[in-house]
Amino acid sequence: MRSWIVPVALAAGLVLASVQPAHAGEVACRLSYNLSGWSIFYKTASGEGTVTCSNGQSMRVHIRVKGGGLTLGKTKVVNGKGRFTGVHSISDVLGHYAFGGAHAGVGKSAAATVVTKGSVSLALAGKGSGWNLGVDAGAFIIER
């Protein structure tokens, strides 16, 4: 078994488990997505996804990542998953979410992170391939 699988699986589980259950009036929404991109000081990625909510609403979305820092790499995420909190309507998931962090990886990899936009948070977990190294910050953008 590869040495990175267990720690990354535990981290992804902790991130997704840390998302609090919906409060009164909140709708449980999830994101399924694919994303690919690159970085050389400037970071960019794009992809497609689907948001589905517990009230029956669903929406196809376009995802963009824009940012920068001391970063270098090329990545691809396939069958990524996300869980939203603080959502009252499916339209609440749209917009610019802030992120920041450090990363390093080569070959097949997995990642978990939480991005925020006001009172709405999105816990992301995904597996993919590529290589990356650096420290960065920027925006995770979800659009119709």
N, C-alpha and C positions, 0 to 999 in steps of 0.2 A: 504494500500500500504506500502511496506517495506521502511523504512527511507533511506536506502542506494541506492535505485534504481535511484531516481532523481539526486542526486549529481554525481553518477558514469556515468549516461547517459549524463549529461551535460559535464563532463570531457572528455568522449570518443568523443563526438561531437566536442568539442574544439580542441582536438588533431588531429582528422581527418580533421577538417576545416582549421587548421593551416598549413597544407601541401600546399605549393604554387603550382599553376597550372604549367603544363609542359612548359618549354621554347622551343625555336626553336630547333628542332632535338631530343627533348626528347620524350620518349614513356611513356604513362600512363600504369602502371602495378599495379596489385592488387594481394594480397595473401589471400587464404582461408586455414585455418589450424586447426588441433587438436593437443594438447600438454599435456603431464602429467609428473610430476616429484616430487622431494622431496628435502629438504635441512636440514642439521644439520651442521652448519658452512660452509660446502661445499654444493653448489647448483648444481643440475643436472636435466635436463628434456629432453625429446625427443618427436618427433611427425612427422607427415606427413602433406603435404600441396600441393597446386597447385597454381602456378603463372600464371596469364593470363594478356596479354598486348593488348593495343588498336590496335596494328599492326597485330593481329591474332595469335601471338606466344603464346604457353602455355608450361608449364613444370611441371612435378611432382617433388617435392623436399622433402628432409629429413631435419628436423629441430632439432638442439641440442642447449641446453642452458648449459653453464658451468660458474661457478663463485663461489663466497664465500663472507664471511663477518660474521657479528653477525646475523645469520638467522636460523630459524627453521620452518619447515612446510611441507605440502604435498598439491599439487594443481593439478587441471585438467581443461583445457580450451577446450571447444567444440564449433565448428563453429566460431572460431576466424577470424577476418578480418584485413587486413593490406593494406596500400596504400604507394607505393614507389614514391620518387621524385629523380631526377638526373639520370634517367635511359635512356640510348640511345640504348641499346640492352638487350634482356632478360638475357643474360649471366652476365650483370652488377649486377643483384640481388644476385648472389652467393657470399659467403664469410662470414667473421667475422664482426659482428656489435657490437659496444660497448654499454653497458647499466650500469646504476647505480641508486639506489634509496632506499627509505624506503617503507615498506609495512606492513599491518596488516589486518587480516580478518579471519572470521569463517563462515562455512556453505556456502551457495550460495553466490557468489561474482561476481564482474565485475572489469575489470582493463583496463587502457589505458596508453600507453607509447610510446615514440619515441626512436628508436635506430639508430645509425649512423655508416657509413663506408665510410670515405673520403667524396666525394661529394654526395653519395647516402644516403638517409634517408628512414626509414620505420616507419610509424605511425601504431601502433597496438592497437586493441580494442578487448576484448573478455569477455565472461561470462563463469563461471565454478563453481566448488565446491572445498572444501578443507579447510585448515586452514594454516595461515602463520603469522610470526612476525619477523621483523628484518630490517637490513640495509645491502645491498649487492651491488656488482659490478661484471661484467664479460662480457661474449660474447654470443650473439645470433647468431648462425651459420646456414647458409642455404647452403645445398649441393644438388647435383643431386642425 
